[in-house]
Amino acid sequence: MEVWPDSIHSNVLKYLGSSQRIQGYIWPYCAICRGCESGVSQKALWRVIDLSEGALSELARELAADEILSLLQRRGRGVVETLILRGNSVVDDYLVLSFSTLLSGGPLRCLDLSNCPRVTGEVLQSLVAFPTLEELSLECLAGLEDAHLAELCRVCPRLARLDARYCEQLADASVLLRRPESWAALQLDGCFRLEVTQLLVQPPGTWRRLEELSLDGEELGSQELARVAEVCPELRCLTVSFARELDPAALAALAGLAKLEALTLRKATLPNDSDWASFFMEQRSAWAASPTAATGSQWRVLNVSECELFADGAAAALSAAPLSGLRELDLSWCWHLSDSGLSSILLAAPGLRRVKVAGVKGLTAPPPPTP
């Protein structure tokens, strides 16, 4: 093994599972011989470093902060482009400051600090060390406040994808309007204090690059919801967690999103079955007419949980065209849906991996299990 070229070592690691599983594969592998240790030093193996809670679940113990810093110093400097620390309980402000200094000026483009309870908003100004940062995940960062978000946008001028879901202290969305043409993804679901109306009462095409948007819709009226298609014409993924005020007219307006492939509209109780059917037919026509829409099946994710009037007519309209790309479907608490409607969707979507039908009282038999 000592005479193997690096490419063979890389392929062996990929066969074992993933070259990013630091503990599970890379460290044990590099201890076999000097050739393996040399092979593990390849820069290509360290462009993505995953030290999230899920990636380290196979360990008998957590990595200590000094062990994480040692790993980043030995393997990540000038190399790592994606650093995932999601859910790692060891990560705190000191660790963020330390790796910001350690990796300063490097090619880091993506950083995930979601669900790290010991990280505060104050430390985010240290991310000025990463002028290349484009994607940042801060889900459930309890201490993130408006001033921190403003500073973050200032020190990270290339930031285009922000996940700030369930950052409950955020209230002022105006900082996002300072460069609306830069954003490709804004995930703001669960920020119930955030004045998201500010984002939608803008001229048509304001968010012309935005492809992913998630909002807490509790304070949004039907007029604001109807404007989503005008101000965000390029959306591919839309989530509104509490769409109580979405009326038939607003739903019809959303059909103008010609590139939409993932849609979550929870608790939209006003549109009836025929309104949903019309939406799917009109949206399919818009998709087909769009010269830039992806080829093949349209829908990947569809969640209409607690949309009580969604029933067999909507299901028939949805399944009128093949749904070969549909992977996730949530029809929970769509009370009026029957076996016939559900079956029509399942037959059109052979690639479904997850189906939820909790509370659908019209079903007489459970759906077949999904892989």
C-alpha positions in Angstrom: 0.0 0.0 0.0 3.0 2.3 0.5 3.6 2.4 -3.2 0.0 3.1 -4.2 -0.6 6.5 -5.9 -2.8 9.0 -4.0 -5.7 8.4 -6.5 -6.1 4.8 -5.3 -6.2 5.8 -1.7 -8.9 8.3 -2.5 -11.0 5.7 -4.3 -10.6 3.2 -1.4 -11.9 5.8 1.1 -14.8 6.6 -1.1 -15.7 2.9 -1.4 -15.6 2.6 2.4 -18.3 5.2 2.7 -17.3 8.9 2.5 -14.0 10.6 2.5 -15.6 13.2 4.8 -16.3 10.8 7.7 -13.3 11.9 9.6 -13.5 9.5 12.5 -15.1 6.6 10.8 -12.6 6.2 7.9 -9.9 8.8 7.4 -8.1 8.7 10.8 -8.1 4.8 11.1 -7.0 4.5 7.5 -4.1 6.9 7.9 -2.7 4.7 10.7 -2.2 1.7 8.5 1.1 2.7 7.0 3.0 5.7 5.8 1.6 5.4 2.3 -1.9 5.6 3.7 -1.0 8.5 5.8 0.4 10.3 2.7 -2.7 9.4 0.7 -5.0 10.9 3.4 -3.1 14.2 3.2 -4.6 14.9 -0.3 -6.2 18.3 -0.4 -9.2 16.9 -2.3 -10.2 14.9 0.8 -10.4 18.0 3.0 -12.4 20.5 0.9 -15.4 19.4 2.9 -15.0 18.7 6.7 -18.1 17.4 8.5 -17.8 17.5 12.3 -21.6 17.7 12.8 -23.4 15.8 15.5 -24.6 13.2 12.9 -21.2 12.7 11.4 -19.6 12.0 14.8 -22.4 9.9 16.2 -20.3 6.8 15.7 -17.8 7.9 18.3 -17.8 6.8 21.9 -17.0 10.4 22.9 -17.1 13.9 21.5 -14.1 15.6 20.0 -12.8 18.2 22.3 -12.3 21.8 21.1 -8.5 21.4 20.9 -8.9 18.3 18.9 -11.1 20.1 16.4 -8.6 22.9 16.1 -5.7 20.5 15.7 -7.5 18.8 12.9 -8.3 22.1 11.1 -4.7 23.2 11.5 -3.2 20.1 10.1 -5.7 19.4 7.3 -7.9 22.5 6.7 -5.7 25.5 6.3 -5.9 26.9 2.8 -8.0 23.9 1.8 -11.4 23.6 3.4 -14.3 25.1 1.4 -17.2 23.6 3.5 -17.1 23.3 7.3 -20.1 21.6 8.9 -20.4 21.9 12.7 -24.2 21.5 13.0 -25.4 20.3 16.4 -21.9 20.0 17.8 -22.3 20.8 21.5 -18.5 21.5 21.9 -18.6 24.5 19.5 -18.7 27.8 21.3 -17.6 31.4 20.7 -14.0 30.6 21.5 -13.9 27.8 19.0 -15.4 30.0 16.3 -12.9 32.8 17.0 -10.1 30.3 16.9 -10.9 28.7 13.6 -11.7 32.1 12.1 -8.1 33.1 12.9 -6.7 29.7 11.9 -8.5 29.6 8.5 -8.4 33.3 7.8 -8.1 34.2 4.2 -8.7 30.7 3.0 -11.3 29.5 0.5 -14.1 28.8 2.9 -17.4 29.2 1.1 -19.9 27.3 3.3 -20.2 27.3 7.1 -22.9 25.5 9.1 -23.2 26.6 12.8 -26.9 25.5 13.2 -28.1 24.1 16.5 -24.8 25.0 18.3 -26.3 26.3 21.6 -23.0 27.8 22.9 -22.5 30.1 19.9 -23.8 33.7 20.2 -24.5 36.4 17.7 -21.6 38.5 19.0 -19.0 36.2 17.5 -20.3 36.4 14.0 -18.2 39.5 13.3 -15.2 37.3 13.3 -16.4 35.8 10.0 -14.8 38.9 8.3 -11.9 36.5 8.0 -13.7 34.7 5.2 -14.3 37.1 2.3 -15.2 34.1 0.1 -18.1 33.0 2.4 -21.3 32.5 0.3 -23.5 30.2 2.4 -24.1 30.4 6.2 -26.5 28.3 8.3 -27.4 29.7 11.8 -30.6 27.8 12.5 -31.8 28.0 16.1 -29.0 30.4 17.1 -30.9 31.8 20.0 -28.8 34.9 20.5 -28.9 36.2 16.9 -30.3 39.8 17.0 -30.9 42.5 14.4 -27.5 44.2 15.0 -25.7 40.9 14.6 -27.4 40.2 11.3 -26.6 43.7 10.0 -22.9 43.3 11.0 -22.8 39.9 9.4 -24.1 41.3 6.1 -21.5 44.0 6.3 -18.5 41.8 6.9 -19.5 39.0 4.4 -20.2 40.9 1.1 -20.5 37.7 -0.9 -23.0 36.0 1.3 -25.9 34.7 -0.9 -27.5 31.9 1.1 -28.6 32.4 4.7 -30.4 30.0 7.0 -31.7 31.8 10.0 -34.7 29.6 10.8 -36.0 29.8 14.4 -33.7 32.7 15.3 -36.6 34.2 17.3 -35.0 37.5 18.3 -34.8 38.8 14.7 -37.4 41.5 14.0 -36.0 43.9 11.4 -35.8 42.5 7.9 -34.7 45.8 6.3 -31.0 44.8 6.4 -31.7 42.1 3.8 -33.1 44.8 1.4 -29.7 46.6 1.2 -28.6 44.2 -1.6 -31.7 42.2 -2.7 -30.1 41.3 -6.0 -27.4 39.2 -4.1 -29.6 36.7 -2.3 -30.1 33.2 -3.7 -31.6 31.6 -0.6 -33.3 33.1 2.5 -34.6 30.6 5.1 -36.5 32.6 7.7 -39.2 30.2 8.9 -39.8 30.3 12.6 -38.6 33.9 12.9 -42.0 34.9 14.2 -41.0 38.4 15.2 -39.4 39.2 11.8 -41.3 41.8 9.7 -41.3 39.8 6.5 -43.9 42.0 5.0 -41.1 44.4 4.3 -39.6 41.8 1.9 -42.7 41.4 -0.1 -44.1 44.9 -0.6 -41.3 45.7 -3.1 -41.4 46.4 -6.8 -41.7 43.3 -9.1 -38.5 41.5 -9.6 -36.8 42.9 -6.5 -35.5 39.5 -5.5 -34.6 38.4 -9.0 -31.9 35.9 -8.0 -33.8 34.3 -5.1 -34.4 30.6 -5.6 -35.2 29.5 -2.1 -37.5 31.3 0.4 -39.0 30.1 3.7 -41.2 32.4 5.8 -43.2 32.4 9.0 -46.6 33.4 7.4 -48.6 34.1 10.6 -48.6 37.9 10.0 -48.8 37.8 6.2 -52.1 38.7 4.6 -53.4 37.4 1.3 -52.1 40.5 -0.6 -48.5 40.0 0.6 -48.7 36.2 -0.2 -50.0 37.0 -3.7 -47.0 39.2 -4.3 -44.4 36.4 -3.8 -44.5 35.4 -7.5 -44.0 39.1 -8.6 -41.1 40.0 -6.3 -39.4 36.5 -6.4 -40.0 35.3 -10.0 -37.1 32.8 -10.0 -38.2 30.8 -6.9 -37.7 27.0 -7.0 -38.4 26.3 -3.3 -41.1 28.1 -1.3 -42.1 27.4 2.3 -44.8 29.3 4.2 -45.2 27.6 7.6 -48.5 29.3 8.6 -50.5 30.2 5.5 -53.8 30.9 7.2 -54.5 34.0 5.1 -53.7 32.4 1.8 -57.0 32.8 -0.1 -57.9 31.4 -3.6 -56.7 34.5 -5.4 -53.3 34.4 -3.6 -52.9 30.7 -4.4 -53.7 31.4 -8.1 -51.0 34.1 -8.1 -48.4 31.6 -6.9 -49.1 29.5 -10.0 -47.1 32.1 -11.8 -43.9 30.7 -10.2 -42.8 28.9 -13.4 -39.8 27.2 -11.9 -41.3 26.0 -8.6 -40.3 22.4 -7.7 -40.6 22.3 -3.9 -43.6 23.8 -2.2 -44.7 23.8 1.5 -47.9 25.6 2.4 -49.0 24.6 5.9 -52.5 25.5 7.3 -53.8 27.0 4.1 -57.5 26.3 5.0 -59.2 28.8 2.6 -58.6 27.4 -0.9 -61.1 24.6 -1.7 -60.5 21.4 -3.7 -61.1 23.1 -7.1 -58.8 26.0 -6.2 -56.0 23.5 -5.6 -56.8 21.7 -8.8 -56.7 24.9 -10.8 -53.4 25.8 -9.1 -51.7 22.6 -10.2 -53.0 22.9 -13.8 -52.0 26.5 -14.2 -48.6 26.0 -12.6 -48.0 23.0 -14.9 -48.7 25.2 -17.9 -46.4 27.9 -16.6 -43.6 25.3 -16.0 -44.0 23.9 -19.5 -43.9 27.4 -21.1 -40.8 28.5 -19.2 -37.7 28.3 -21.5 -35.4 28.0 -18.5 -37.3 25.4 -16.4 -35.6 22.1 -15.7 -36.5 19.3 -18.0 -38.3 16.2 -16.8 -40.7 15.9 -13.8 -41.5 19.1 -12.0 -42.2 18.4 -8.4 -39.6 17.2 -5.8 -41.3 18.2 -2.6 -44.9 18.9 -1.8 -46.2 19.7 1.7 -49.9 20.8 2.1 -50.3 19.6 5.6 -53.4 20.9 7.4 -54.8 22.3 4.1 -58.1 20.8 5.0 -60.0 21.3 1.7 -57.3 19.6 -0.4 -59.1 16.5 -1.7 -59.4 14.1 -4.6 -59.9 16.8 -7.3 -56.6 18.4 -6.4 -54.9 15.0 -6.3 -56.2 14.2 -9.7 -54.9 17.5 -11.2 -51.6 17.0 -9.5 -51.2 13.4 -10.8 -52.4 14.2 -14.4 -48.8 14.3 -15.4 -46.0 12.0 -14.3 -44.4 12.8 -10.9 -41.3 10.8 -11.4 -39.2 13.4 -9.5 -41.4 13.6 -6.4 -39.6 12.4 -3.4 -41.4 13.9 -0.4 -45.2 14.2 0.1 -47.1 15.5 3.2 -50.9 15.3 3.0 -51.4 15.2 6.8 -54.8 16.4 8.0 -56.2 16.8 4.5 -59.4 15.4 5.9 -61.4 15.0 2.7 -58.8 13.1 0.7 -59.9 9.5 0.0 -58.1 6.3 -1.1 -58.8 7.2 -4.7 -57.0 10.6 -4.5 -54.0 9.2 -2.7 -53.7 6.3 -5.0 -53.6 8.5 -8.1 -50.6 10.4 -6.7 -48.8 7.3 -5.6 -49.2 5.7 -9.0 -47.8 8.8 -10.7 -44.9 9.1 -8.3 -42.9 5.8 -8.2 -39.9 7.5 -6.7 -41.5 8.7 -3.5 -39.3 8.2 -0.4 -41.5 9.7 2.3 -45.3 10.0 2.5 -47.1 11.5 5.5 -50.9 11.1 5.8 -51.5 11.6 9.5 -55.1 12.6 10.3 -56.5 11.8 6.9 -59.7 10.2 8.1 -61.0 9.3 4.7 -58.4 6.7 4.1 -59.5 3.1 4.6 -56.1 1.5 4.2 -52.5 2.8 4.9 -50.4 3.8 1.9 -47.7 1.3 0.9 -44.4 1.8 2.7 -41.8 4.0 1.1 -38.1 3.1 0.9 
